[in-house]
Amino acid sequence: MTSIDVQDLTKEFGDRRAVDQLTFRVLPGRVTGFLGPNGAGKSTTMRLVLGLDRPTAGSATIGGRPYPTLREPLHHVGALLDAQAAHGSRTARDHLRVLAASNRIPDRRVDEVLEETGLASVARRRVRTYSLGMRQRLGIAAALLGDPEVVMLDEPSNGLDPEGIVWIRTLLRRLAAQGRTVLVSSHLMNETASFADHLVVLGRGRLLAHTPMRDFIHARVQPRVRIRTTDPGALESALARHGHHAEEHADGHWTVPDARVDDIGRIASAAGVPVLELTAEEGTLEQAYFDLTGAETEFTAQPQEA
């Protein structure tokens, strides 16, 4: 089992502690979303895992070994940290061929990942002519080149068009289903919610949460039921008799906090209340995230007075 293990990891830059005694484990077979405000330490942590920075204290290992000790590391770990990393004067195919040769990966694998990432038709164009979205795809192709057990991606949706965003979701889910270890850093909450099974959340370099995504949301956002009726008075009375307090909204619908659709439906039916709409309003990852990290944001814009 190839996991990413971070143990008491600390990184200081002068008098600033960017990563503060982090401990967490990223397991195979699921997509782990890596979240946190700007300055939370996500990128620094990924660099420490990949041996690009040295920790002040603690350790980060992949399959029990530090990244710098891995022989031909692209066979074990694929990573995208910076889509601008490819040399602009090279073609995409040549960029990947150089990486492949350095890790004894056959050229046929270069053509496979170019096809998989949708770049086969532009593989002989120079990278400097690529859009940001095309550079993202090239970075992902490089990450997949060695058919690695571990994949680490920093903001993989950045610059992708809608088709590309759907593609990256599908790719991440497929990699996890194949039993790989997948860690994805992102600022896009709705996008993370579409592919992540598990979350690791940082704030000011510290671990704030390490939990399944559904548990993370349910622990912080109260579920509600949305209901609309032609007889609001009867609805309000029926709900009150069962201990529910409903709130009316300007457009005429009501919300019932901390309730289930089945229960509210039975109450309305037993009271003969006509129901025009009855739906569950589940909490979102964005709501739960801001509930947790609101006090951990390093850079906050202040609202302007009207």
C-alpha positions as CSV (number, residue, x, y, z in Angstrom):
1,M,0.0,0.0,0.0
2,T,1.6,3.3,-1.2
3,S,0.5,6.1,1.1
4,I,1.8,9.6,1.7
5,D,2.7,9.9,5.4
6,V,3.4,13.3,7.0
7,Q,4.6,13.2,10.6
8,D,5.2,16.2,12.8
9,L,6.2,18.1,9.7
10,T,7.5,21.7,10.3
11,K,9.0,24.2,7.9
12,E,10.3,27.6,9.0
13,F,11.5,30.4,6.7
14,G,13.4,32.8,9.0
15,D,11.0,33.7,11.8
16,R,7.9,32.5,9.9
17,R,6.6,29.0,10.4
18,A,4.9,28.0,7.1
19,V,4.1,24.4,8.3
20,D,3.5,23.7,11.9
21,Q,3.8,20.1,13.2
22,L,1.6,18.6,10.5
23,T,0.6,15.0,10.8
24,F,-1.7,13.3,8.3
25,R,-1.9,10.3,6.0
26,V,-3.1,10.2,2.4
27,L,-4.4,6.7,1.5
28,P,-4.8,4.9,-1.8
29,G,-8.1,4.2,-3.5
30,R,-9.6,7.7,-2.8
31,V,-9.2,11.3,-3.9
32,T,-8.0,13.5,-1.0
33,G,-8.7,17.2,-1.4
34,F,-6.1,19.4,0.1
35,L,-7.7,22.7,1.2
36,G,-6.8,25.9,3.0
37,P,-6.7,29.7,2.5
38,N,-3.8,31.4,0.8
39,G,-0.7,31.1,3.0
40,A,-2.0,28.0,4.8
41,G,1.0,26.0,3.8
42,K,-0.4,23.7,1.2
43,S,2.2,24.3,-1.5
44,T,5.0,24.2,1.0
45,T,3.8,20.9,2.3
46,M,3.6,19.4,-1.2
47,R,7.2,20.7,-1.9
48,L,8.3,19.0,1.3
49,V,6.7,15.7,0.3
50,L,8.5,15.9,-3.1
51,G,11.9,16.8,-1.6
52,L,12.0,20.2,-3.2
53,D,12.4,21.8,0.3
54,R,14.0,20.4,3.4
55,P,11.9,20.3,6.6
56,T,12.9,22.1,9.7
57,A,11.6,19.1,11.6
58,G,9.5,16.0,11.1
59,S,9.2,13.9,8.0
60,A,7.3,13.3,4.8
61,T,7.4,9.9,3.1
62,I,5.9,8.1,0.1
63,G,5.4,4.4,0.7
64,G,7.6,4.7,3.7
65,R,10.5,6.3,1.9
66,P,11.6,9.9,1.5
67,Y,11.1,11.1,-2.1
68,P,14.8,11.8,-2.7
69,T,15.6,8.1,-2.1
70,L,13.3,6.9,-4.8
71,R,15.0,5.4,-7.8
72,E,13.5,6.6,-11.0
73,P,10.8,8.5,-9.0
74,L,8.4,9.2,-11.9
75,H,7.5,5.5,-11.8
76,H,6.3,6.0,-8.2
77,V,5.1,9.6,-8.0
78,G,3.6,12.0,-10.5
79,A,3.2,15.6,-9.6
80,L,2.0,18.9,-11.1
81,L,3.0,22.0,-9.0
82,D,3.6,24.6,-11.7
83,A,2.1,24.5,-15.2
84,Q,4.7,27.0,-16.4
85,A,7.6,24.6,-15.6
86,A,8.0,23.3,-19.2
87,H,10.6,25.1,-21.3
88,G,8.8,27.2,-23.8
89,S,11.1,26.5,-26.7
90,R,10.5,22.7,-26.6
91,T,7.6,21.0,-28.2
92,A,5.3,19.2,-25.8
93,R,6.4,15.8,-27.1
94,D,10.1,16.7,-26.7
95,H,9.4,17.9,-23.1
96,L,7.9,14.6,-22.2
97,R,10.6,12.6,-24.0
98,V,13.3,14.2,-22.0
99,L,11.4,13.4,-18.8
100,A,10.8,9.9,-20.0
101,A,14.5,9.3,-20.9
102,S,15.6,10.5,-17.4
103,N,13.5,7.7,-15.8
104,R,13.9,5.0,-18.4
105,I,10.3,5.3,-19.6
106,P,9.7,4.2,-23.2
107,D,8.7,6.7,-25.9
108,R,5.5,4.9,-26.5
109,R,4.3,6.0,-23.1
110,V,4.8,9.7,-24.2
111,D,2.4,9.2,-27.0
112,E,-0.1,7.4,-24.7
113,V,-0.2,10.3,-22.2
114,L,-0.4,12.9,-25.0
115,E,-3.5,11.1,-26.3
116,E,-4.9,10.7,-22.8
117,T,-4.7,14.4,-22.0
118,G,-6.0,15.6,-25.4
119,L,-2.7,17.0,-26.6
120,A,-1.8,14.5,-29.4
121,S,-2.9,16.9,-32.2
122,V,-0.7,19.7,-30.9
123,A,2.2,17.6,-29.5
124,R,4.7,19.1,-32.0
125,R,3.9,22.7,-31.2
126,R,6.2,24.7,-29.0
127,V,5.1,25.0,-25.4
128,R,5.3,28.8,-25.5
129,T,2.4,28.8,-28.0
130,Y,0.2,26.9,-25.5
131,S,-2.7,28.5,-23.5
132,L,-2.7,28.1,-19.7
133,G,-5.2,25.2,-20.1
134,M,-3.0,23.4,-22.6
135,R,0.0,23.9,-20.2
136,Q,-2.1,22.4,-17.4
137,R,-2.8,19.3,-19.6
138,L,0.9,19.0,-20.4
139,G,1.7,19.2,-16.7
140,I,-0.8,16.4,-16.0
141,A,0.6,14.4,-18.9
142,A,4.0,14.6,-17.2
143,A,2.5,13.6,-13.9
144,L,1.0,10.5,-15.5
145,L,4.1,9.6,-17.6
146,G,5.5,6.9,-15.3
147,D,2.2,5.3,-14.6
148,P,2.8,6.2,-10.9
149,E,1.1,4.8,-7.8
150,V,0.9,8.3,-6.3
151,V,-0.4,11.4,-8.0
152,M,-0.1,14.9,-6.5
153,L,-1.7,17.9,-8.3
154,D,-1.8,21.5,-7.3
155,E,-4.8,23.4,-8.8
156,P,-5.2,21.0,-11.8
157,S,-8.4,22.8,-13.0
158,N,-6.7,26.1,-13.4
159,G,-7.1,27.5,-16.9
160,L,-9.2,24.5,-18.1
161,D,-12.4,25.1,-20.1
162,P,-15.7,23.4,-19.0
163,E,-14.9,20.3,-21.1
164,G,-11.5,20.1,-19.4
165,I,-12.9,20.5,-15.9
166,V,-15.2,17.5,-16.6
167,W,-12.3,15.6,-18.0
168,I,-10.1,16.2,-14.9
169,R,-12.9,15.1,-12.6
170,T,-13.3,11.9,-14.5
171,L,-9.5,11.3,-14.5
172,L,-9.1,11.8,-10.7
173,R,-12.0,9.4,-10.0
174,R,-10.5,6.8,-12.4
175,L,-7.0,7.1,-10.8
176,A,-8.5,6.5,-7.4
177,A,-10.6,3.6,-8.6
178,Q,-7.4,2.0,-9.9
179,G,-6.1,2.0,-6.3
180,R,-3.7,5.0,-6.6
181,T,-3.1,7.6,-4.0
182,V,-4.4,10.9,-5.2
183,L,-3.8,14.3,-3.5
184,V,-5.3,17.4,-5.1
185,S,-4.8,20.9,-3.8
186,S,-7.5,23.4,-4.9
187,H,-9.2,26.7,-4.0
188,L,-12.4,25.7,-5.9
189,M,-14.8,24.4,-3.3
190,N,-17.6,23.3,-5.7
191,E,-15.0,21.6,-7.9
192,T,-13.4,19.8,-5.0
193,A,-16.8,18.6,-3.8
194,S,-17.3,17.0,-7.2
195,F,-14.3,14.6,-6.9
196,A,-13.0,14.4,-3.4
197,D,-13.8,11.5,-1.0
198,H,-11.6,12.8,1.9
199,L,-10.3,16.2,3.0
200,V,-7.1,17.5,4.6
201,V,-7.6,21.2,5.6
202,L,-4.8,23.5,6.7
203,G,-4.9,27.0,8.3
204,R,-1.8,29.0,9.1
205,G,0.3,25.9,8.7
206,R,-1.6,23.8,11.1
207,L,-3.9,20.8,10.5
208,L,-7.6,21.9,10.9
209,A,-9.4,18.8,9.6
210,H,-8.5,15.3,8.4
211,T,-11.8,13.6,7.6
212,P,-14.2,12.1,5.0
213,M,-15.8,15.0,3.0
214,R,-19.4,14.1,4.0
215,D,-18.5,14.0,7.7
216,F,-16.7,17.4,7.3
217,I,-19.9,19.0,5.8
218,H,-22.4,17.4,8.2
219,A,-20.4,18.4,11.3
220,R,-20.5,22.1,10.3
221,V,-23.6,22.8,8.3
222,Q,-27.1,22.2,9.6
223,P,-29.3,20.4,7.1
224,R,-32.6,22.0,6.2
225,V,-35.8,21.2,4.4
226,R,-37.3,23.5,1.8
227,I,-41.1,23.4,1.5
228,R,-43.7,25.5,-0.4
229,T,-47.4,25.4,0.2
230,T,-50.7,27.3,-0.6
231,D,-51.6,27.2,3.1
232,P,-48.6,28.6,5.1
233,G,-50.6,29.0,8.3
234,A,-51.6,25.4,8.4
235,L,-48.1,24.4,7.6
236,E,-46.6,26.5,10.4
237,S,-49.1,25.2,12.9
238,A,-48.5,21.5,12.0
239,L,-44.7,21.9,12.2
240,A,-44.9,23.7,15.5
241,R,-47.0,20.8,17.0
242,H,-44.1,18.5,16.2
243,G,-41.4,20.8,17.6
244,H,-40.2,22.3,14.3
245,H,-39.7,26.0,13.8
246,A,-40.1,27.1,10.2
247,E,-38.8,30.3,8.6
248,E,-40.7,32.0,5.8
249,H,-38.8,33.6,2.9
250,A,-39.6,36.5,0.7
251,D,-40.4,34.4,-2.4
252,G,-42.9,32.3,-0.4
253,H,-41.0,29.2,0.4
254,W,-40.3,28.0,4.0
255,T,-37.2,26.3,5.4
256,V,-37.2,23.9,8.4
257,P,-33.8,23.6,10.0
258,D,-32.3,20.3,11.3
259,A,-35.0,18.3,9.7
260,R,-35.5,15.4,7.2
261,V,-37.6,15.5,4.1
262,D,-39.4,12.3,5.0
263,D,-40.4,13.6,8.4
264,I,-41.6,17.0,7.1
265,G,-43.5,15.3,4.3
266,R,-45.4,13.0,6.8
267,I,-46.3,15.9,9.0
268,A,-47.7,17.9,6.1
269,S,-49.6,14.9,4.7
270,A,-51.2,14.0,8.1
271,A,-52.3,17.7,8.6
272,G,-53.8,17.8,5.0
273,V,-51.4,20.7,4.1
274,P,-51.1,21.0,0.3
275,V,-47.4,20.7,-0.7
276,L,-46.1,22.4,-3.9
277,E,-42.4,21.8,-3.2
278,L,-40.5,19.6,-0.8
279,T,-36.7,19.2,-1.1
280,A,-33.7,18.7,1.1
281,E,-31.2,21.6,1.3
282,E,-27.9,19.8,2.0
283,G,-24.9,21.8,3.3
284,T,-22.2,22.5,0.9
285,L,-18.4,22.1,1.1
286,E,-18.1,25.8,0.7
287,Q,-20.3,26.6,3.7
288,A,-18.5,24.1,5.9
289,Y,-15.1,25.3,4.7
290,F,-15.7,28.9,5.6
291,D,-17.2,27.9,8.9
292,L,-13.9,26.2,9.8
293,T,-11.4,28.5,8.2
294,G,-12.9,31.9,8.6
295,A,-10.5,32.8,11.4
296,E,-7.5,31.3,9.7
297,T,-7.5,33.4,6.5
298,E,-4.3,35.4,6.3
299,F,-5.4,37.8,3.5
300,T,-9.0,39.1,3.9
301,A,-10.6,41.8,1.7
302,Q,-12.7,44.2,3.7
303,P,-16.2,45.1,2.5
304,Q,-16.5,48.6,1.2
305,E,-19.1,50.9,2.6
306,A,-21.9,52.0,0.3
